[in-house]
Amino acid sequence: MAIFIASTKSISRGNGQSAVASASYRAGVELEDKRYGKTHDYSKKHGVMSADIILPTALAATGAEISRSELWNKAEDAEKRVDARVAREWLVNLPHELSEQDRKELAHTFAQTLADRYGTIADCAIHKPTQKEIDRGADPRNFHAHILFTTRCAELGQDNKVILTDKASIELSDNKRRSLGMARVSHEIKEVRQIWEHIANERLAEHNHELIDSRSYAEQGIDIEPQLKMGSVATKLEREKYEQELRKAEKAKAEGKHYEIDKTPATQLGTINEIINERNTLVWGAQLAKNQKVNDFADQTIADLRESKLFIVPAAPKPEYKPSNVSKDKLEQAESVVEQVKQARMQRQIAKQAADTLEKQRIAQQQRDMAAQKERERVLAQEEARQRQLEQQRAQIAAQEADFKAQHDHILQQELSLPHRLLKNIDKKSDFGQRLETLLHLDQQMSAWQHYHSEPSTTDHQKLLADREQHKIGSLITHQSKQLLEDIKAISDLSTRQTHTKTLERVFDDIKNRQQSILSPEHQHQMRTVSAEITSYNRDINRSRGMSLGF
């Protein structure tokens, strides 16, 4: 009887797969993969009966055509993500009861139905088991179709060439499908499996063959236990043993001897699967026996009705059936082994879940450690950048201070550029003359610093240093003026005191008027105080002199 197989999987870059490579292998042809710069050549692959490109009906009606190479290179080029799904494959078992042409038409009908349903392009390759595979134990009736679909809808572009546009609805995430009012992808896949069941059963019914059922054995109420997954290692060991046995049989045949091939499994997994298969055969036989009892009862009922002549029931050919000779002990023994397999499978599942949980925790901890390391590196980089900035600032400040010191030395070393007119009548070698010249020199320095302050090349830091120098000079000017006034007061000669006081008053007033806007409010107040003291003392001298002249 026909077997129901209709499974799907994605061709994904995340799994290291390529749409071009997949199409090349399934069609058994040579294709150039432009994205990866490779050429995939499977033209020597055996077992490929046919391979055809199937366009959506609406697109095919426009007369559009596209080659296999162009199609799958476009499918690769349309995706930008490194883990993108670049194709979807449907694998269906083609009933061996049908002819080769019927199988091809059946596969093409299914591919065309899905191409129209989703607006995608199909690449349908029909395979049969090769003689080498049959020699290794493959079922010679294993005809099947690999149907690759693009994940994006196909349309005709402005240049009358086929282009791939948006993702097909079956490729959308469950969240996106939910927002569009669509069911989950799992429901969509179940519907496609039912579509295959319907299409295949229509063709099987035309030839009076038994129909297939997309439901699982559990949904059909049949207690069939799935076999364990062999894996690549166990499969290789089983295959190698079988090939060794074949070589022994061929060698014995060449020597005119007979060698009985040892068909016992080479691995423990193979042994368990053989027991499961035997158990399933027994269960299936028991199920058939149960069905036969129901059928026998129905046949007897129909016969009774026919004899009673109450109903006219046409006679139907009764199928040949060999009653099952299932041994109860053997079935119980098989059930015991299967129960052990179920327990072992459950334990492996629990261990796998625990391992998955530990792996997730390890990955989460690794991600936290990486995030913490990145944060430390970020903070360290910020600190290094801050230190570099500070070093640059210190270097800039040091250079600015060096320039300022050179300016400071230059101003201090400058001689009095324009002596005050009143110094002509003052003995420059006297204490008063030297102090007065110092006062005028301070005034000149104050003006020099003010000029330096206003230059465009002077930095803010240098302006701050210049302000400090001007503050010092302001204090020195008031201090020097007070000291000059005290020295004048100590002179015994009234005429000399009067001359020096008048000179000091005029010099100080000139300095005060010139530097008033430069000095701080504190120094401005001090200079006004000193100026008042000098003026007051000058008046006192004049009064004293007038009184002396009156006597």
C-alpha positions in Angstrom: 0.0 0.0 0.0 1.0 3.6 -0.5 2.9 5.4 2.3 2.2 8.9 3.4 5.2 11.1 3.6 5.0 14.9 3.2 7.6 16.8 5.2 9.1 20.2 4.9 12.3 22.0 6.0 14.0 25.3 5.4 17.2 25.8 3.5 19.0 28.3 5.7 22.3 30.1 5.6 22.3 29.7 9.4 22.9 26.0 8.9 25.6 26.6 6.3 23.2 25.8 3.4 22.9 27.4 -0.1 19.9 27.5 -2.3 22.1 27.0 -5.4 23.9 24.0 -3.9 20.6 22.5 -2.8 19.1 22.9 -6.3 22.2 21.5 -7.9 22.1 18.4 -5.8 18.4 17.7 -6.1 18.3 18.3 -9.9 21.6 16.5 -10.5 23.1 19.4 -12.6 26.0 21.8 -12.5 25.2 25.3 -11.2 27.4 28.3 -10.5 26.9 29.9 -7.1 27.6 33.6 -7.7 27.3 34.7 -4.1 30.0 32.3 -2.8 32.0 32.1 -6.0 31.6 28.3 -6.3 30.5 25.8 -8.9 28.4 22.9 -7.6 28.5 19.9 -10.0 26.2 17.0 -9.3 25.7 16.1 -13.0 27.0 12.5 -12.3 24.4 11.9 -9.6 22.2 8.9 -10.3 18.6 8.4 -9.5 17.2 11.7 -10.8 14.3 10.9 -13.1 13.3 14.5 -13.9 13.7 18.1 -12.7 11.4 20.9 -13.8 10.9 24.6 -12.9 7.2 25.3 -12.2 6.0 28.9 -12.2 2.8 30.2 -10.6 -0.1 30.0 -13.2 -0.5 33.7 -13.4 3.2 34.3 -14.0 3.4 31.4 -16.5 0.4 32.9 -18.5 2.6 36.0 -19.3 5.1 33.8 -21.1 7.8 34.4 -18.5 10.7 31.9 -18.2 13.7 31.6 -15.9 16.5 29.1 -15.7 17.4 27.1 -12.7 20.7 28.9 -12.3 19.2 32.4 -12.6 16.3 31.5 -10.2 18.4 30.3 -7.3 21.1 32.9 -7.7 18.3 35.5 -7.5 16.9 33.7 -4.4 20.3 34.1 -2.8 20.8 37.7 -3.9 17.3 38.7 -2.5 18.4 37.8 1.1 20.7 40.1 3.1 20.8 38.4 6.5 23.6 36.0 7.3 21.0 33.5 8.8 18.3 34.0 6.1 16.0 31.2 4.8 16.8 31.1 1.1 14.5 28.2 0.1 11.9 25.8 1.4 11.8 22.1 0.5 8.8 19.7 0.5 9.6 16.0 0.4 6.8 13.8 -0.7 6.6 10.0 -1.2 5.3 9.1 -4.7 3.1 5.9 -4.6 5.0 3.0 -6.2 1.6 1.6 -7.4 1.3 4.4 -10.0 3.1 4.6 -13.3 6.2 6.8 -13.8 4.1 9.3 -15.8 1.3 9.4 -13.1 3.9 9.9 -10.4 5.4 12.8 -12.3 2.0 14.4 -13.0 1.1 13.9 -9.3 4.3 15.7 -8.1 3.8 18.5 -10.6 0.2 19.0 -9.6 1.2 19.3 -5.9 4.1 21.7 -6.8 1.7 23.8 -9.0 -0.9 24.0 -6.3 1.6 25.3 -3.7 3.2 27.7 -6.3 -0.3 29.2 -6.9 -1.1 29.2 -3.2 1.9 31.2 -2.2 3.0 32.9 -5.5 6.4 31.2 -5.3 8.4 29.3 -7.9 8.9 25.5 -7.5 11.8 23.3 -8.7 10.5 19.8 -8.7 13.0 16.9 -8.9 11.8 13.3 -8.9 14.2 10.7 -7.5 14.2 6.9 -7.5 16.5 4.6 -5.4 19.7 3.7 -7.3 20.8 0.1 -7.6 23.7 0.8 -5.2 21.2 2.0 -2.6 19.0 -1.0 -3.2 22.0 -3.3 -2.7 22.5 -1.6 0.6 19.0 -2.4 1.7 17.0 0.5 0.4 13.4 -0.1 -0.7 13.3 -0.2 -4.5 9.7 1.3 -4.3 11.0 4.5 -2.7 10.0 6.9 -5.4 9.9 10.5 -4.0 10.0 14.1 -5.1 12.2 16.9 -3.7 10.3 20.2 -4.4 12.3 23.4 -3.7 10.3 26.6 -3.4 11.5 30.2 -3.3 10.7 31.9 0.0 9.7 35.1 -1.8 6.8 35.7 -4.2 7.6 35.9 -7.9 6.5 38.7 -10.2 7.2 40.0 -13.7 9.5 43.1 -13.5 9.5 46.2 -15.7 12.1 44.6 -18.0 9.8 41.5 -18.5 12.1 39.4 -16.3 11.1 37.4 -13.2 11.9 39.2 -9.9 11.5 38.0 -6.3 9.6 40.4 -4.0 8.1 40.0 -0.6 8.3 37.0 1.7 5.6 34.3 1.1 3.0 34.0 3.8 4.3 30.6 4.9 7.7 32.2 5.6 6.3 34.9 7.9 6.8 34.6 11.7 3.9 33.6 13.9 3.7 37.1 15.4 3.5 38.6 11.9 0.9 36.1 10.8 -1.1 36.7 13.9 -1.1 40.5 13.2 -2.5 39.7 9.7 -5.2 37.5 11.1 -3.6 34.2 10.0 -3.1 31.0 11.8 0.3 29.7 13.1 2.8 28.3 10.6 2.3 24.8 12.1 -1.4 25.0 11.1 -0.3 26.1 7.6 2.0 23.1 7.3 -0.8 20.7 8.5 -3.0 22.2 5.7 -0.4 21.5 3.1 0.0 17.9 4.3 -3.8 17.6 3.8 -3.5 19.1 0.4 -1.0 16.4 -0.6 -3.3 13.7 0.9 -6.2 15.0 -1.2 -4.2 15.3 -4.5 -2.5 11.9 -4.1 -5.8 10.1 -3.1 -7.6 11.4 -6.1 -5.0 9.8 -8.4 -4.9 6.6 -6.3 -8.7 6.3 -6.4 -8.6 6.6 -10.2 -6.6 3.3 -10.3 -8.5 1.6 -7.4 -5.4 1.7 -5.1 -5.6 2.0 -1.3 -5.6 5.6 -0.1 -3.1 7.4 2.2 -3.9 9.3 5.4 -2.1 12.5 6.5 -3.0 11.8 10.2 -0.5 10.3 12.5 -0.9 6.7 13.6 -1.8 8.1 17.1 -4.6 10.2 15.5 -5.8 7.2 13.6 -5.9 5.2 16.8 -3.1 2.8 15.8 -0.4 2.1 18.4 2.7 2.3 16.2 5.9 3.1 18.0 8.4 5.4 16.1 11.9 3.9 15.7 14.9 5.5 17.3 17.0 7.9 15.2 20.1 6.1 14.0 22.4 9.0 13.4 25.3 9.1 10.9 27.7 6.9 12.9 25.3 4.0 13.5 24.0 4.2 9.9 27.5 4.0 8.6 28.3 0.9 10.7 25.1 -0.8 9.6 25.9 0.0 6.0 29.5 -1.2 6.2 28.4 -4.5 7.8 25.8 -5.1 5.1 28.4 -4.3 2.3 30.9 -6.7 4.0 28.2 -9.4 4.0 27.5 -8.8 0.3 31.1 -9.1 -0.6 31.3 -12.4 1.3 28.3 -13.7 -0.5 29.7 -12.7 -3.9 33.1 -14.3 -3.1 31.4 -17.5 -2.0 29.3 -17.5 -5.2 32.4 -17.1 -7.3 33.9 -20.1 -5.5 30.8 -22.1 -6.2 29.7 -22.0 -2.5 26.7 -20.6 -0.7 27.0 -18.0 2.0 24.0 -17.0 4.1 24.1 -13.2 4.6 24.0 -12.2 8.3 21.1 -9.7 8.5 21.4 -9.1 12.3 22.0 -5.4 13.1 25.6 -4.2 13.7 24.7 -1.7 16.4 22.5 -1.6 19.6 20.3 1.1 18.0 19.8 -1.2 15.0 18.8 -4.1 17.3 16.3 -1.9 19.2 14.8 -0.6 15.9 14.5 -4.2 14.7 12.6 -5.1 17.8 10.4 -2.0 17.5 9.8 -2.8 13.8 8.8 -6.4 14.8 6.5 -5.1 17.5 4.9 -2.7 15.1 4.4 -5.5 12.6 2.7 -7.5 15.3 0.5 -4.6 16.4 -0.3 -3.9 12.7 -1.2 -7.6 12.3 -3.4 -7.4 15.4 -5.1 -4.3 14.1 -5.7 -6.0 10.7 -7.2 -9.0 12.5 -9.5 -6.6 14.5 -10.5 -4.9 11.3 -11.1 -8.3 9.7 -13.5 -9.3 12.4 -15.4 -6.0 11.8 -15.4 -6.7 8.1 -16.5 -10.3 8.5 -19.4 -9.1 10.7 -20.3 -6.5 8.1 -20.1 -9.2 5.3 -22.3 -11.5 7.3 -24.8 -8.8 7.9 -24.9 -7.9 4.2 -25.4 -11.7 3.4 -28.2 -11.9 5.8 -29.9 -8.9 4.3 -29.5 -10.3 0.9 -31.1 -13.6 1.9 -33.9 -11.9 3.6 -34.5 -10.0 0.4 -35.4 -6.9 2.4 -32.6 -5.0 0.8 -30.9 -5.5 -2.6 -27.2 -5.3 -1.8 -24.8 -5.9 -4.8 -22.2 -8.5 -4.2 -18.7 -7.1 -3.9 -15.5 -9.0 -4.4 -14.1 -10.1 -1.1 -10.4 -9.3 -0.7 -8.1 -12.1 0.1 -6.8 -11.9 3.6 -4.6 -14.1 5.6 -5.6 -14.2 9.3 -2.9 -12.9 11.7 -1.2 -15.5 13.7 0.1 -13.1 16.3 1.4 -14.8 19.4 0.2 -13.2 22.6 3.5 -14.0 24.4 5.5 -12.6 21.6 3.4 -9.4 21.5 3.8 -9.0 25.3 7.6 -9.6 24.9 7.8 -6.9 22.2 5.6 -4.6 24.3 8.1 -5.0 27.2 11.1 -4.1 25.0 9.2 -1.1 23.6 8.3 0.1 27.1 12.0 -0.1 28.1 12.8 1.9 24.9 10.2 4.5 25.9 11.7 4.8 29.4 15.2 5.2 27.9 13.9 7.8 25.5 12.2 9.7 28.3 15.4 9.6 30.4 17.4 10.9 27.4 14.8 13.6 26.8 15.1 14.7 30.5 18.9 14.6 30.3 18.7 16.6 27.0 16.4 19.2 28.6 18.8 19.5 31.6 21.7 19.8 29.2 19.8 22.4 27.2 19.0 24.4 30.4 22.7 24.3 31.5 23.8 25.3 28.0 21.3 28.2 28.0 22.6 29.3 31.5 26.2 29.0 30.2 25.4 31.1 27.2 23.5 33.6 29.3 26.5 33.8 31.8 28.9 34.1 28.8 26.8 37.0 27.4 26.8 38.7 30.8 30.5 38.2 31.1 31.0 39.6 27.6 28.7 42.6 28.5 30.7 43.2 31.7 34.0 42.9 29.8 32.8 45.4 27.2 31.7 47.8 29.9 35.1 47.5 31.6 36.8 48.1 28.3 34.5 51.1 27.6 35.2 52.6 31.0 39.0 51.9 30.6 38.9 53.5 27.1 37.1 56.5 28.6 39.6 56.8 31.4 42.5 56.5 28.9 40.9 59.1 26.7 40.5 61.4 29.7 44.1 60.8 30.7 45.3 61.6 27.2 43.1 64.7 27.2 44.5 65.7 30.6 48.1 65.1 29.4 47.4 67.2 26.3 45.9 69.9 28.5 48.9 69.8 30.8 51.2 70.0 27.8 49.3 72.9 26.4 49.3 74.7 29.8 53.0 74.0 30.2 53.7 75.5 26.8 51.4 78.5 27.5 53.1 79.1 30.9 56.5 78.9 29.2 55.4 81.6 26.7 54.0 83.6 29.5 57.2 83.4 31.5 59.2 84.6 28.5 56.7 87.5 28.2 57.0 88.1 32.0 60.8 88.3 31.8 60.6 90.6 28.7 58.3 93.0 30.5 60.4 93.0 33.7 63.6 93.7 31.7 62.1 96.7 29.8 63.5 100.0 30.8 61.3 103.0 31.4 60.3 104.0 27.9 59.1 107.5 28.5 60.3 109.2 31.7 57.7 111.4 33.5 58.3 115.2 32.8 58.5 115.9 36.6 61.5 113.6 37.0 63.6 116.3 35.4 63.5 118.3 38.6 64.1 115.2 40.8 67.5 113.7 41.7 67.3 110.2 40.2 70.0 108.9 42.5 68.1 110.0 45.6 65.9 107.5 47.4 62.9 109.5 46.4 63.9 109.5 42.8 64.6 105.8 42.7 61.3 105.0 44.4 59.4 107.3 42.1 61.1 105.7 39.0 60.1 102.3 40.4 56.5 103.5 40.7 56.5 104.7 37.1 58.1 101.4 36.0 55.2 99.5 37.7 52.8 101.7 35.8 54.5 100.8 32.5 54.4 97.1 33.4 50.6 97.4 34.2 50.1 98.9 30.7 52.2 96.2 29.1 50.2 93.4 30.7 47.0 95.0 29.6 48.3 95.1 26.0 49.3 91.4 26.3 45.8 90.6 27.7 44.1 92.1 24.7 46.2 90.3 22.0 44.2 87.6 20.0 46.9 85.0 20.5 46.7 85.2 24.3 44.9 82.1 25.7 42.4 82.1 28.5 45.0 80.6 30.8 47.6 83.2 29.9 44.9 86.0 30.5 44.3 84.6 33.9 48.1 84.7 34.7 48.2 88.2 33.3 45.3 89.2 35.6 47.3 87.9 38.6 50.4 89.9 37.6 48.2 93.0 37.2 46.8 92.3 40.7 50.3 92.1 42.1 51.4 95.3 40.4 48.3 97.1 41.6 49.2 96.1 45.2 52.8 97.2 44.6 51.7 100.6 43.2 49.6 101.4 46.3 52.3 100.1 48.6 55.0 102.0 46.8 52.9 105.2 46.8 52.3 104.9 50.6 55.9 104.3 51.2 56.9 107.4 49.1 54.4 109.4 51.2 55.9 108.2 54.4 59.4 109.0 53.1 58.3 112.5 52.2 56.9 113.0 55.7 60.2 112.1 57.1 62.0 114.9 55.2 62.8 117.8 57.5 63.0 120.5 54.9 59.5 121.9 54.3 60.3 123.1 50.8 61.6 119.7 49.7 58.6 118.0 51.3 56.3 120.3 49.4 58.1 119.7 46.0 58.1 115.9 46.5 54.5 115.8 47.6 53.3 117.8 44.6 55.4 115.5 42.3 54.0 112.4 43.9 50.5 113.7 43.7 50.7 114.4 40.0 52.5 111.2 39.2 50.0 109.1 41.2 47.0 110.9 39.7 48.3 110.1 36.2 48.7 106.4 37.1 45.2 106.3 38.8 43.5 107.9 35.8 45.3 105.6 33.3 44.9 102.3 35.3 41.5 102.9 36.9 39.6 100.7 34.5 42.2 97.9 34.7 42.4 97.5 38.4 40.1 95.5 40.5 37.4 97.3 42.7 39.6 96.6 45.7 42.6 98.3 44.2 40.5 101.1 42.8 39.4 101.8 46.4 42.9 101.6 47.7 44.2 104.0 45.1 41.4 106.5 45.8 42.4 106.2 49.5 46.1 106.8 48.8 45.3 109.6 46.4 43.2 111.3 49.1 46.0 110.9 51.6 48.5 112.4 49.2 46.2 115.3 48.4 45.4 115.9 52.1 49.0 115.9 53.0 49.8 118.3 50.2 47.2 120.7 51.5 48.5 120.4 55.0 52.0 121.3 53.8 50.6 124.3 52.0 48.8 125.5 55.1 51.9 125.0 57.1 54.0 126.9 54.6 51.5 129.8 54.6 51.6 130.0 58.3 55.4 130.1 58.3 55.4 132.9 55.8 53.0 134.9 58.0 55.3 134.9 60.9 
